[in-house]
Amino acid sequence: MVLIPEVSKLSRSAFRRLGMTPPKTPDAPPARLSLISRHLAPVYPINTPYAVERLPSTVDTSLLPRIQVREITTTTPKMSQPAHPTLLIPGPIEFDDAVLQSMSHFSESHVSAGFVATFGETLSMLRKLFQTTDPASQPFVLSGSGTLGWDLVAANLIEAGEDVLVLGTGYFSDGFADCLRVYGANVTELKAPVGTKPTLSEIEKALSEKKYKAITVTHVDTSTGVLSELKNLSALVHKVSPDTLIIVDGVCSVACEEIDFDTWGLDGVVTASQKAIGCPAGLSISMFSGRAMKAFENRKSPPSAYFASMKNWTPIMQNYEAKKPSYFATPSPQLVHALHTALSQILAKPVAERFAGHKAASDKIKAAIGALGLKQVAANPDEQAHGMTAIYLPEGVKGAELLPILAKKGVVFAGGIHKEIVTKYIRFGHMGVSVLDPTRGDIERAVKALEEGLAELGYTKS
């Protein structure tokens, strides 16, 4: 407080007679002014996200609050989502109220202590979901779609001219191959007929003919509903071509199909937030083995990407997991909070129970589809995914006519995307809360809508 000269000459007793508190005459500038003028301090740390201490030690910080206090309720507010058609496509899926509530988290710095702790816990929980306890394994959570995972693999683990074997099971394995070519990889595609996957004997033959830097497999190709088996495939690769990295596209499989990262000897799994993990779209999530990270460190040329560079992101992820603020590019705090909530829900029970729940629901759905006289694109039960079903349309029924009818009944299915059969089938996604929370009734309502919709288009079971 600055006083005018006349008032400043009053004695301390005069102040007391007037009912006022006499001012304290400090030897140094008032603390408040020190805080305001701290930018004039001769030594002041650079204000970057790496700097934890922002104030010079010469400044009196007694007027600064030590802890940011917010009024926090001890119960999670009940969120009621607006009435909407039930989304049963192979991702995005329906989201739990608590996950969406997390998206409304107040705005905070991406290097604040609270967010850093949340992000660190999220990365650690991913290790449990992927079932890896190897400290050399490295999780990544980046802003982007699941497709960004392809770029991570192609830009960091593969160098121009190196050979990669891509197991072809549909639209998304084709996309992975295209991405690898963009970064200069020499790609060999081992394709299977629509609705099937390459056999182990075919894969063994291909691995014996050439040395491959990596092999990629789409665990569930969302375009066909084909499930590729990983355990025996990995064992085969380790036996026939032990130096070949085993990379899995798990966008439509992580959190609904079993993935035992360490036990099966996988080197990379890339996925996304909006499918079985049950978090809104916008996060590319991946896990890489210590062997894969060594392959990255031993590359002869720099990574062929900037945003997707492991050189840029690895220290950031490691710092976050160690609860240290760090920065390369800004993450999405709200999406990370939502992912933290989704993973907390998933890991509240053994992951084996989650996989079993998806399988049970899938078996029920596929039995109902069979009872309607419909066939699946993936004809072999051993090759059918448990988080989605690709259904051939009966003769005379068009997807462009059926899907709007289903939507009017409050159910959203997806059309076909495999170029060879695009108009001949539809896709039914069944992941996350829609199958694990039976009180919702999503699956029963969907099967009923499908039956009624087909009937309205003149279909009767032969």
Disulfide bonds with the S-S distance in Angstrom:
none
